[in-house]
Amino acid sequence: MNKQYDAMALLGRVLLSLIFVISGAKKIATFAGTAGYIASKGLPAAEILTARTICVELGGGLLLLIGLKARWAALALAIFTILAAVLIHNFWTMTGPEAMSNQIHFMKNLSIAGGMLMVVAFGPGRFGIDKA
């Protein structure tokens, strides 16, 4: 049974990390647009926040993917995802379809953060570099 759990932990890490690795890589290619979007949300120092976002998403996503410092990476990604939910997907300030769409993103972010906290609690599994 432990081999099945280890395989599920690996698959879970891969699935959780993909959104961050892909998103971080896209933000590199669209740096100015991402900074503009962050600025449109009223957040300060958009370029600095964009660079930090890339580091957290891409760096944390890759660490989680390979299972190196996975607990710390998952914790950073959980905090980042909760902050993004509150600061970017603040559906309670919106109306109509925009509110509905952002509420879905908000709830998905909370779910992703929950998955990250599971990695913090139980580790990367046997197939991570750190091993649980």
Secondary structure, DSSP 4 states (H G I P E B T S, - for coil): -HHHHHHHHHHHHHHHHHHHHHHHHHHHHTHHHHHHHHHHTT-S-HHHHHHHHHIIIIIIHHHHHHTSSHHHHHHHHHHHHHHHHHHH--GGG--HHHHHHHHHHHHHHHHHHHHHHHHHHH-S-TTSSS--
